Amino acid sequence: VIFMDPDSGYKITEYWENTRTCNAFDVNDVQKAMNLLKKFHRLNLEVDHEFDIYGQIQFYEDLWDGQPSVFKDYSETKENIFKLKNYIDSHVESKALTHIDAVPDNFLIFKKGDSEVVKLIDWEYAGMQDPHIDLAMFSIYAGYDKEQTDTLIDIYFDDKCTDQNRIKIYYINFAIFTIDCSSGW
């Protein structure tokens, strides 16, 4: 962003030529994306608002305006998601400004001079949260299976992810995927 008018919301941005999105099935692209994500997370930036994963469930339920879910097993699924909450919450090492929508399509890769540049776009969901949610989001929207998710985690953590963090990321992955499918997030 070069300029943004806070009243109208109009913005002027730099145009990047020959830009492509991160290929979630190319380990080199994933490494580039995760390097940028780690660098961002390590800044430990703080803002005055939090992104509440579980609060999003209530937000979408409120949009139903009293109508029941079209999914027959919604209540049971919601109950199972909330069973994961204690484990997830008890294994948050720290919170920082987190992208929340760190999906492969939001990592843009392009050449600038002789070097390759990676940019992360689409920051409208960003807020304070456990940065590991960004790994779960990447995995979900890439359509990764367990082996691919493990590879992503290993790339991000340089093969040094604790079992607790790995399990937490699986749980976040399951919770977000289920919320997304069940509520329209």
N, C-alpha and C positions, 0 to 999 in steps of 0.2 A: 504494500500500500504506500503510495506516494503522498496522497492527500485524502482526508475523509472529513466531510461536513457532519458535525455531530447533530445538527438540527434536521437536515433532510436525509442523512444516511448516504448521500452520494459519495462515491469514492473513485479515485483515479489510481490505477495500479500499473505497474510495469508489465509489459508484454514479453513473455518468454517464448522465443521461437523454437520449433522442433522439440516440443515438450512431450514426454510420454509419462504414463503412470507406472508405478512400481509393478513389476511382474512378480506376483506372489509365489510363482513356481520357478523363479530364477534365483538361486541362492545368492548370487552377486547383488541383485537388486534388493533382496531381503536384508543382506548385510549392510548395504548403504542406508536403507530406511532405518534399521535398528541402531546404527551408529548415530544417526541424526536424533532419533528418539532418546537414546541414552544421554547424549550431550544436552538435550533439552531438559530431561528429567533431572540431571545432575546440577542444573542451575538452581534448583529448589526455590523457584519463584513462588510468591504468595499473592493471592488476590482475596477479596473480602466475601467471596461466595463459594459455596461448595456444590458440587454435582452429586445429588443424592440418588444413587441407583434405585434403591427401594422406594424412594419417594416418587420416582417416575411411574411406578405401578399405579399408585393412587391417582396421579395426574391423568393417566390414560383411562382408568376406571371412571373418573369424573366426567370425561368426555363422552362416555356411553350414556350419560344422562338417565341413569337408573335402569337401563336395559342390561340384561344378562349377557355374558360373553357368548359368542357363537361357538366356542369350543366347549364341548361337554365336560372335559376334564380340567377346566380352568381353575376351579377352586382347589382341587387336589394338587395341581401343578404349582399354583401360587403358594400353597402350604409347604410343598417340598423346597421351593426356592427360599422361603423364609427360614427353613431349617439350616440352610447353608450360611445364613447371615452371621451367626455367632462365630463360626470358624473364620470366615472372611474378615470380619471386624477385629477379631482377636489376633490376627496375623498381619495387620497393617503396621509396617515398620515406621513409615512416615507418610505424610500427605504433602503434596506440592501441586502447583498448577499442572494439570494434566489435560491432554488434548481431548480425550473421551471418544473422538471419532477418528482415531489413527488407523484407518482402513487403507488397504493398498492403493485405492484410487485417489487418496488424498496426499500421497507422496508423489511429487512431480520430479522427474529427472530430465535434465537437459544439459547441453554443452554450453559453456561460457568461456570463450577463448579456448585454451588448451585443456581446461579441466572440466570435469563433470560436476554438476551442482544438483543437490537434492533439497527440495523445499517441501514443507508440510503446510497444506492449506486447509481451509474450512474450520475455523476456530469457534463456531457459534455455541458449541456445547462445553467448551473449556471451563474448568473450574477446579477447585481444590478437591483432590481425591487421591487414592492410592495409585501411583503411576503404573502399577501392574495391570490396571484395567485396560491400558492402551494395548498391551500384548494380547489380552483376551479379545478385544475388538478386532485387531488385525487378523487373528486366527479365525474368528467367526466369519468375517466378511470375505476372507480368502477361501472359505469352505474347507479348511484344513481338517484332516483326521488327527488322531492322537499322535502318530509318528511325526507328522508335519508340525504339529503344535510343539512337540518336544524339540524339534530342530529349531524352531523359532525361539523358544525359551533358551536353548543352549547358545544360540547366536547372541541374544541380548545379554545374557549373563556370562558370556565367555566360558561356557561349560562349568560354571560354578554356582548354579542355582541350588538353593537348599530344597530339601523335600517339602518343607512347609510352604515355601513360596510356590513351588510347582503345583502342589495340591490346591493352594489358594487360587492360582491362575486357572486351573481346571474348573474350580467351583464358580469363579467369576464368569468364566466362559459359559458354563451351563446356565447360570442365572440370567445372564444377558441374552443368550440365545433364546431361552424360554420366554423371557419378557418380550423380546422382539417378536417372536412368533405368535404369542398369545394376545398381545395388547396393541400391536401396531407401532411400537416405538420406532 
